Amino acid sequence: MLPLLAGLSCMTYKARKDEIMDIYNFFNSPDVADHCRSIGHTFNAVESAVMISQSNNRTLAEKHAAYRIIIAEYPDMEIPEGMNHGYVESFHKMLRDIIACEESELEKFLAPDPNSVYRVKLHRKNKDMPRDMPDELFLTYQDALDDALALGGDYPDAMYYSIQKVQVTNNTYISMRVSLTGDIMGIYQYNYNHDEPSNRLRDKLLGFLESCYIDVPIPFKKGDLLEVYDGGWMGDVYVLQSTCRDDANRNAKNILEADITDMWVCVYYASGSAIACETMYFYPNLRYCRRELVGEERILKYVSLYMKDELCLCHLLDAQKYFLADGLMSKVNGSMGYDMEELLKLAKK
């Protein structure tokens, strides 16, 4: 926690506001929310705003309503200068400016413009890249949205859309994250001339909450089997190795030099016939994996048991050999057009 923020933690939102804005309703991970609630952890204004901004299940309008409650209910605070943002005298003012900026961007995004076109991308679970749906251009946002909603149901692994508005005269764009039901969830991506003074201010406001490192208690331990909803090229199931919270060298100076991407977690994941390790960011999105694993992910259950000293190395290697053989057999069956086991039964007859 930043030094100047340390004494400014508040109780969670007042009871009369709970239905609108209970902070835990904005968490992407129910397990992290339950843990923070169970230990009575409190969040100050900045920490609450960051968690709200990262919510994947709340609309942009709901986030703005929550920001306004923070302004009304939480004491104001200053934020010291960091590597990724300047000194902020009043966080309340910063939050008001962020709301105004995002509402302005949304208004411009929705307004028809003869020099702009819209295009749609569908984001699917565990896919490296979003899929164009199809590669068509639309003159209005409503036309783009109607087309997306009509086609999105064809993909059972669909997660959300990003709808992009492109200025054809200078190739600048802004895109919004849109839910499968058509709700605008937030600004997904933007690209424009960053050297213009007005755009530098826009950069500062749109990126401010992502420039703040926060500390969120989590229940996870080394070796836990975890997942996230919107996994990418690493899949969505992992075995926990360590997090930034395990770093004994963390201190106030380091935190001032960090941002949301420094809220890292090191994990093992299944990669073809091997196990690989990688670092991902924003660890509060993790949750326990409670489902039955399939395919190449199955080995992760045994990696988890091994890391918790509940399985010996020889049994882990035996499991790996079995899954390698099973995967190879599946490929053989797929390429031959029939099941090898059925063929062997016929051969015995």
C-alpha angles and dihedrals in degrees: 000000000000113000096239091049098049098096097041104076114134136200114268115273116307118269095251089057096045097100091052102038120006099159092229091061087069096054116108090209118061089194093058090044092051092048095050090046093049094053093044094242115176128208126214123219097272094045091048093049092051092051090048092049091054095050114125095189102053127077124239089251091054091050091052091049089052092049089053091052089052089054091049099042108031127070114252119252142187123237120213120234114272137183092266102038140025130246113295116204095187123024089190090061091045091053092049089051091049091052092048092048095049092046089051091050091049092050091051091045094055096042115097113244125186089216095053138070133191129227132184133223125187117214112212130193115272095358121137094219135021117254123239109235093226116323094259133134125224132199096214135037091234091057090050092048094047091052092048094050091048094053104032094078090068090074117066090191093056115133108173144323132248111208114197128202111204125196100219095199095062104009094239117143148179126200134195129214107238126191123233087257093055101259118141107237101180148301107309103183141343138188128185142128101308093189095069111100093233090051093049088058090047090052090051094051100040092047101038101097090048089054092063122089114210134181118233122181114235132190096219125117134194110287096024116144106236141171143189128215099234104041118173134191091336092058120238103273123079144167112230117241103168143319136217087260088069091060107110090195095066112123140152094275093052091048091052087056093048136081137186092292088062090064085093135167127194114219143172117231138177114263113180107296093343142067116242133183129221143161121246129179140239100036095194088079092069122103136175115279107231101163128097110266121231137194119357091348091073093084090064091071089061093043087055092051091048093051089052091051090245094117131041122235094248092058091047090054091047089054091049091052091050094050092046090053092044091051092049091050091051090053091049092050091048094050094045095047096233141066114273092210091057090049091053091051090053091048091055090054 
